[in-house]
Amino acid sequence: MDNQPKRHPDDEKNQPAVVLVHGIWMTGFEMGPLAWRLRAANFICHRFPYSSLRQSPTNNADALADFVGRLPNPVVHLLGHSLGGLVIELMLCRHLLSAPGRVLALGTPFAGSYIAHNLARRPWSRALLGAAAPLLLTNIPRWRHQRPLGIIAGDQGVGLGVFFPRLPKPHDGTVALAETVIRGAAARFTVHHAHLPMLFSREVATLTCAFFQTGAFITTRQIGRQEAVKPAPQAAARQPRAHAEINLHFEGSRHPHDQARGG
């Protein structure tokens, strides 16, 4: 798997870049329509390929940092779908990036995934999570990074959720709205789309461009000049951790929703 950014003409090096990080079981090709719309808004797009099932979260996070570090663009935004948002967060825990930028998470379960917790309870279904299990089972209560975080979550409950009737509602068919909540986020927006289809939504693309350009979810198409990237409010200025504090012992763990219900 080639983790080298694609080369672009010299006149594009001064434009802002977006690195797109896919979710579990995906390849990155499903993010093509969103990348196409971002390119139309003058962003230089790079899809970061990685193995969500075979490579450890730390290996993927380190590879992502190396990938981003090779980009010549003065501003590099990071976009993660589902698990991809968790890989980005882990990368920021471990590395300091030289280029400024914002982070946008689409349907990312920062509070841990109810579906992943259920799959992890049985050996035969735990294998479906692969090496990504620790990330999907970890609750990240607060965003502590200098890069501002935006969150787009869906509430059209069509997807894996039909096999998990206790998945907290509302949800996007895979991730509950409550699971996407993290303190310290700069902006948040809920769309009426399911987990994977949100990647093909024109509305989501418009919101994505707005957040990367201005730091806010502006619903009008009349978006002005690019605003300078400022640190996230109350972000902790700190050195990256040598090892992220991820709970690798997930056997018997329970999702907060189950703990609250005593299930």
Order of alpha helices (4+ residues) and beta strands (2+ residues): beta-alpha-beta-alpha-beta-alpha-beta-alpha-alpha-alpha-beta-beta-alpha-alpha
